[in-house]
Amino acid sequence: MSLLETTQPHSGCSGTAHGFGTLSEVVDKIEEFLRVRLPQIITDIQGWNGNKRQSERAMTEDLALLLPFEAEPQPFQFLHENTEPGKGNRSVDLGVFPLQRIYVAPRTLGAKDRLYVLEAKRLPTAVTSLEKQEREREYVVGDWHRRQEKKKPLSGGIERFKECEHGRKLQRAGMLAFVQKGDTAHWLGQANGWIDDLTATPPPRHQATWAKTDHLALLPPASPHAMESSPPVTELESTHARSDGTTIRLRHFWLDLRAQPAKAQADARSTANVIPSEVAEPFFIHDDMVMDVPSFDLIPGDISR
């Protein structure tokens, strides 16, 4: 179904619903929306503050403002910091919910029926040496230095999906990466290498098993940027066995923000080199320039003269 194609509404006593054959078709529409819109809004996501990398939280907040604005004509909406049901205060970065009733036979989905979730991470995650120890592998698994502890926190992106901490009861979900250093080939190798390490040395905290089947795989480009050597958004996919015996398929959207500092510097140089236009001299009215202007007597209520 085309992104801009309007779904056939179904009328009933509960109002109007947009009709889909399956829930998978609804998710297809969400992922198609992301595929089309993310390259268009990437320049509005501030990945850098001068030469300093912007935080994951700040970039996610930018995205949380931009996606609902772009999704206005769609039958779904994005909710920032969506609390995970039954997980206390734990939340996923973005939840996707119906904006209007969505009919998927044999039921109608309402405002509280979650359709999809997105978890965002930045690459690289670490900045300081301490962060490198704790968070370097966080796109896949968090707190790697504590991997042998039975109470290791579940803080990694893919890790949380596998352990049903994110997107429970969903068969498909998404991850976003804000790429600030390194290219796709580098991070794909890193992510799959981290998965291999988990396969070889499974953390006791994990109930789900790790295998090469958890590897991420590049998807063929499906956008006007297909011929670019460095497209603004790269798509990948992975499928994971979960701790509850189900599987989940993740669509990964990697946003390339590496060029932002250079572009900002170029824009600043361009602005500095602009020759200011000639400033007009101030115009003063002198007494000898004042002319007699005839006065008019207005008839009360008459504004036509």
MARMAR-237710 format. One record per residue: x, y, z of N, C-alpha, C in turn. Coordinates in steps of 0.05 Angstrom, whole numbers, plus 32768, in hexadecimal, padded with zeros to 4 digits. Layout:
// MARMAR-237710
XYZXYZXYZ;...
***
This chain:
// MARMAR-237710
80117FE88000800080008000801280198000;800C802B7FEF801C80437FEC801980548005;802F8062800C802F80738024801880878024;80138093800D7FFF80A8800C7FE3809E8004;7FE180847FFF7FC780797FF87FB580788010;7F9D8081800E7F8A808180247F7D80668027;7F7D805B803F7F71804280447F5380448042;7F46802E803B7F29802E80387F1C802F8054;7F0D804480597F00804680747EE980328077;7EE68027808F7ED0801680967EBE802580A9;7EA4802680A47E92803480B67E83802080C8;7E7E802980DF7E70801880F27E6580298109;7E5A801B811D7E4F802A81337E6480388143;7E7D802F81417E93803B81507EA180518141;7E98805781297EA4806D811A7EB280628101;7EC4807280F67ED2806B80DE7EED805F80E4;7EF4804980D67F0E803C80DA7F1C803880BF;7F37803B80BF7F46803680A87F4B801880A6;7F46800C808F7F467FEF808D7F617FE48082;7F6B7FCF808F7F827FC080867F7C7FA38087;7F887F9380757F837F7680757F907F69808D;7FA87F7180957FB67F6580AB7FC57F7B80BB;7FCD7F7480D37FDD7F8780E37FF87F8C80D6;80027F7880C7801B7F7B80B9801A7F9280A4;80037F9580987FFF7FAB808580017FC68092;7FF77FC880AB7FF97FE180BA80167FE880BF;80257FD380C880427FD780CE80517FDE80B4;80497FD2809E80557FD9808480527FF6807E;803B800180848035801D807F8046802F8091;804A802780AB805A803680BD8077803780B4;8082801F80AC809E801E80A380A2802C8088;808E802C80778090803A805E809080598064;8080806180778081807D807F809D80858089;80A98075809980C4807A80A480D8807A808D;80D58068807B80E88066806480E8807F8053;80D0808A805080CD80A2803F80D480BC804E;80CA80BE806780CD80D7807580E780DC8083;80F480C7808D810D80CB809B812280D9808B;812780D28071813B80E18061813380FE805D;81198104805F81108120805B811481318073;81138125808B8115813580A48130813380B1;8142812480A6815C811F80B3816B813980B8;8169814C80A68178816580AA816C817680C1;8154816F80CA8148817D80E1814F817080FC;815D815A80FB8166814D811481828157811A;818581658130819E8171813781B0815C8144;81C38151813581D5813D813F81EE8148814D;81F381628148820B816E815382058189815E;821481928172821381AD817C822F81B88178;823481C58161824F81CC815A825E81B28152;827481AD815F82838194815B827E817F8170;826B81858181826481728197824B8162818F;824D8148819382378136818D821F813C819F;8208813D819281EF814181A181E8812781AF;81DA812981C681D3811181D581BD810181C7;81BC80E881CF81A780D781C4818B80E181CB;818880EB81E3816E80F581EC8166810D81DB;8178812081D68172813881C78169813181AA;8178811E819E817181178182815681088181;815180F78195813880E98196812180FC819A;8125811181AA8110812581AE810B81348194;8120813A8184811B8146816A810A81348159;8110811B815981018108814980E581058152;80E18106816D80C68104817880B5811C8171;80C18132816B80B1814A816280AC81498144;80BF813F813580BD8140811880AB812A810D;80AC81128118809C80FC810C807E8101810F;8074810981268057810F8128804E81258114;805F813981118059814E80FE8056814480E2;8068813280DA8068812680BF8051811280BC;8049810680D1803580F080D0801980F980D1;8014811380D07FF9811E80D47FE4811280C2;7FE9810D80A87FD4810180987FD080E3809C;7FE280D680AB7FE180B980AE7FCE80B180C4;7FC5809880C37FB2808E80D87FC0808580F1;7FDA808D80F57FE88086810D7FF8809E8118;8000809C8131800E80B2813E802680A7814E;803A80B88153805280B08162805180BC817E;805680AB8192805580B481AE807180B181BA;807C80C781C3809780C781CF809780BB81EB;80AD80AC81F180B0809F820B8098808F8213;8092807C8202807A806B820680818056821C;80728056823280768044824880708027823F;808280158246807E7FF8823F806A7FEC8253;80547FDF824980417FD3825B804D7FBE826D;80487FC0828780517FAC829A806F7FAE82A1;807C7FC4829880997FC7829D80A07FDE82AF;808D7FE682C080937FFC82D28097801682C4;80AE802382C880B4803D82BC80C3803A82A2;80C88022829980D7801E828080C680278268;80D48035825680C5803F823E80D7803B8225;80C9803B820E80D7803981F580D5805581E8;80E9805C81D880EC807881CF80D3808281C0;80C8807281AE80B0807A819F809D8062819C;8084806781A3806F8054819E805C805F8188;8052804D81778040805581618024804A8167;8010805B81677FF58054816E7FE1805F8159;7FCA805381577FB6805D81447FAE807A814A;7FAC808A81367FA280A581397F8480A58134;7F7C809181237F5F808D811E7F5B806F8121;7F42806681217F3C804A81237F47803B810B;7F54802581107F60801580FB7F537FF980FC;7F467FF180E67F387FD880E57F4B7FC280DA;7F517FAE80EA7F607F9780E17F4F7F7F80E9;7F447F7280D57F317F5C80DA7F3D7F4880EE;7F2E7F4081037F117F4781067F0C7F5D811B;7F207F6E81207F1C7F8281367F247F9E812C;7F1C7FB1813C7F237FCD81377F377FD6814D;7F4D7FE181447F627FEB81567F5C8007815E;7F5E800D81787F58802781837F718036818B;7F6D804C819A7F82805F81A07F99805281B1;7F93803E81C17FA6803281D47FB3801881CA;7FAD801181B17FB87FF881A57FD27FFF8198;7FE87FF781A480037FFD819980087FED8180;80127FFB816C80177FEF815280357FE9814D;80467FF9815980637FF88152807280088167;808C8001816A809D8011817C80B88016816E;80C5802B817780E08032816C80F280388184;810A802C8184811E803281988135803F818A;814080558195815580648188816F80628198;81858060818981A08060819581B280718183;81C7807B818E81DB8089817E81F38078817A;8201807B81638219806C815C822F80808156;8245807F8164824A806E817C823B80798194;8235806681A68227806E81BF8239807B81D2;8252807081D58264807981EA8273809281E3;827980A281F7828A80BA81F482A180B88207;829C80B6822182B180B4823582BB80978237;82D18093824582DC8077824982C980678259;82BB8073826D82A88065827D8290805C826C;8286806F825B827080688249827880528236;82918053822D829A803E821A829880238227;829F80218241829E8008825082817FFF8253;826F801282598253800B825F8241800A8247;8246801B823382318020821E823B801B8202;8253801381FE825E801181E3824D800081D0;82427FEA81DB82337FD781CB82157FDB81CE;820C7FF281D881F07FF581E081DC7FF281CA;81E47FF681B181D07FF1819B81C77FD4819C;81D87FC281A481D27FA581A681CD7F9D81C3;81E17FA281D481E07F9981F081ED7FAE8202;81E17FB3821981EC7FC6822B81FD7FBA8242;820D7FCA824F821C7FC28267822C7FA88261;823B7FA8824C824A7F908244825E7F88825A;82697F9B8268827C7F95827D82707F868294;82557F85829582477F7682AA82397F5D829F;82417F54828882337F3F827A82307F25828A;82427F1F829D82417F0682AC82307F0982C5;82257F2182CA82147F2482E281F87F1C82DC;81EC7F0D82EF81D17F0482EB81BC7F1A82EC;81C47F3182F881B27F4882F981BC7F5F82E7;81CA7F5882D281D37F6C82BF81BB7F7C82B4;81BC7F9682B481A67FA682A981A17F9F828B;81887FA1828381817F9D8267817E7FB8825A;81947FC3825081957FDE8246819B7FE08228;81A07FCA821B81A67FCB81FE818D7FCB81ED;81907FD681D481797FD881C3816E7FBD81BA;817D7FAE81AB81737F9381A2816F7F8181BA;81807F8481CE817D7F7481E781617F7781F3;81587F8F81F5813D7F94820181277F8781F1;81297F8881D681157F7B81C681157F5D81C9;812D7F5181CB812F7F3481CE81247F2B81E9;81297F3C81FD81207F34821881047F3E821E;80F57F47820A80D97F50820C80D67F68821F;80EC7F78822280EA7F90823180DF7FA78220;80E27FA5820680D77FB781F380C57FA881DF;80AE7FB481D8809E7FA981C380917F8E81C8;808B7F8981E1807F7F6F81E780647F6C81D8;805F7F5581CE80477F4E81BE80477F5A81A2;805C7F68819B805F7F71817F80707F5E816F;80697F5A815680797F488145808E7F588135;808A7F728133809D7F83812480A07F9D8133;80B97FA8813180BF7FC1813F80D77FCE8130;80E07FE5813A80F57FF3812C810B7FFD813F;8122800281348138800F8142814380258131;814B803B813E81578052813081748056813B;8186805C812981A18062813181A8807E8127;81B2808F813981BD80A9813181DB80A5812D;81E380A2811481FF809C810E820F80B6810D;822180BA8120823180D28122824E80CE811B;825780B5811B827280AE8112827180918107;8283808C80F38284807180E7826E806D80D2;8273805C80BF825F805780A9824F803E80AE;823D8038809C822B8021809F823B800780A1;824F80048090825E7FEB8090826C7FE680AB;82767FFC80B782837FFA80D182707FF180E6;82587FFE80E882467FF880FD82377FDD80F9;82347FD680E082287FBB80DB823B7FA580E5;82557FA980DF82697F9680E9826A7F958107;82697FAD8113826A7FAE813182517FA0813D;82397FA7813382217F9B813F82217F7D813C;82277F73812582277F568121823E7F498131;82547F57813482697F4C814582617F4A8162;82527F5E816C82487F5D818882347F46818B;82247F42817682127F2B817882217F108179;82377F0F816A82477EF6816B82537EF28186;825B7F08819482657F0581AF82507EFC81C2;82377F0581BF82217EFC81CF821A7EDF81CA;821D7ED681B182197EBA81AA822E7EA881B7;82467EB281B7825C7EA281C3825B7EA281E1;82537EB981ED82537EBC820A82387EC78213;82237EB7821582087EC1821B82087ECB8238;81FE7EE3823D81FB7EEE825881E77EDD8268;81EC7ED6828181D97EC7829181BE7ED68294;81BF7EF1829281A67F01829681937EFC827F;819C7EF48268818B7EF18250817C7ED68251;81627ED8824B81537EBF824781517EB88229;81527ECC821881527EC681FB816F7EBE81F2;81707EAC81DF818A7EA381D581937EB581BD;81AD7EB781BA81B97EC681A481C57EB38190;81C37EBB817681CE7EAB816181D47EBD8149;81E17EB1813581E77EC0811C81CE7ECA810F;81B87EBD8114819E7EC5810981957EE18113;81A37EEA8129819D7F05813381AB7F1B8123;81BD7F13811181CC7F27810281BA7F3B80F3;81C47F5380F181B77F6880E181BF7F6480C4;81AD7F6A80B181B37F69809581AA7F828087;81BA7F8C807481B37FA48065819B7F9D8053;818A7FB1805081747FAF803D817B7FBF8024;81727FB6800D81777FC67FF5816A7FE17FF6;81777FF67FEC816C80117FED815180127FDE;813E80207FEA812480237FDD811B80407FDE;812E80527FD78128806F7FD88135807D7FC1;812F80977FBD813D80A67FA8815B80A87FAC;816480A17FC5818080A37FCB818F80887FC6;818280767FB7818D805B7FB381A8805B7FA7;81AF806F7F9681C8806F7F8881DE807E7F98;81D780897FAF81EB80987FBE81FD80857FCD;8217808C7FCE822A807B7FDD8225807D7FFB;821B8093800482148096802181F880A28024;81E48090802281C8809A802481C380A58040;81B180B8804281AB80C4805C81A080B08071;8192809D8067818680888079818C806D806D;8197805B807C819C803F80748189802D8083;817D801A8075816B8007808181787FEB8084;81737FDF809B817C7FC480A081657FB580AD;81687F9B80AF81537F8A80BB81607F7380CB;81527F6B80E0815B7F5480F081437F4680FC;81467F2D810281317F1D810E813C7F0F8127;812C7F10813D81377F07815681237EF58165;812E7EDF8170811F7ECE8182811E7EDC819D;81077EDB81AA81027EEA81C381007ED781DB;81017EE381F281017ED3820B80E67EC5820F;80D17ECE820380B67EC1820680B07EAD81F1;80C47EA781E080C07E9381CB80B67E9E81B1;80B07EB781AF80A77EC3819680C07ECF8187;80BB7EDA817080D07EE7816180C67F04815A;80DA7F15815780D47F31814F80E67F398138;80DB7F47812580EB7F51810F80EF7F6F8112;81097F77811281107F93811681187FA080FC;810D7FB780F681167FC880E081287FDE80EB;81407FE080E181547FF380EB8156800A80D8;8155802380E28158803B80D28170804A80DD;8186804A80CD819F805780D681A1807280C9;81A0808880D981A080A380CE81BC80AE80CF;81C680B680B881E280BF80B581E380DD80BC;81EE80E480D381F1810080DC820E810980DC;822080FA80D0823C810080D18244811A80C3;8235812280AF823D8139809F8234815380AC;8224815380C18219816B80CC822E818080D5;8243817880E38256818C80EC8264819A80D4;826C818B80C08279819780A8826681AA809A;824C81A28098823981B2808A823481CC809A;823381CA80B5822F81E280C5824681F580C2;825F81EB80C0827681FC80BD8276820980A1;826E81FA808D826C820580728257821B8070;82418216807D822B822A807D82358244808C;8244824080A1824E825780B082628267809F;82738259809182868267807F827882758069;82638268805E8254827580498246828E8052;823C828D806A822E82A58076824282BB807B;825A82B48084826F82C8808B827982D68072;827882C8805B828382D38042826F82E38032;825682E5803C824282F5802E824883128032;82498321801B824F833E801D8235834C8024;8235835A803A821C836780438212837B802E;81F9837C802A81ED838F801781F183AB8021;81F283BF800E81F683DB801681DF83E48027;81E683F0803D81D283F9805081C984158048;81AF8419804481A58434803C81A884488052;81AF8461804B81B28475805F8196847C806B;819684828084817C84898091816F84A18083;815484A08082814584B58074813884C7808A;813E84E08089813284F3809C811F8506808E;810A850D809B80F78520809180FD853B809D;8103854F808B8109856A809580F0857B8093;80F1859280A180DA85A380A180D285AD8085;80E785B1807480E185BC805A80D685A78047;80D4858E805180CA8579804080AC85748045;80A2857F805A8086857A80628074858A804F;8060857C8045804D858980328032858B8041;802285A08037800785A280427FF5858C8036;7FE8857E80477FD78568803E7FBA85708045;7FA9857080307F8D857880357F7F85668049;7F6F8571805A7F608561806D7F44855B8062;7F398545806D7F1E853C80647F0D853A807D;7EF58543807A7EE1854080907ED28527808B;7ED58513809C7EC784F980987EAB84FB80A4;7E9884F080957E7D84ED809F7E7D84D680B3;7E7184DA80CA7E7184C480DE7E6684AA80D2;7E74849480D77E6B847A80CC7E74847580B0;7E80848980A27E88848680867EA684828086;7EAF846A807D7ECC8464807C7ED58460805F;7EC38469804D7EC9846580307ED9847B8024;7EDD849280327EEA84A980277F0684AC8031;
***
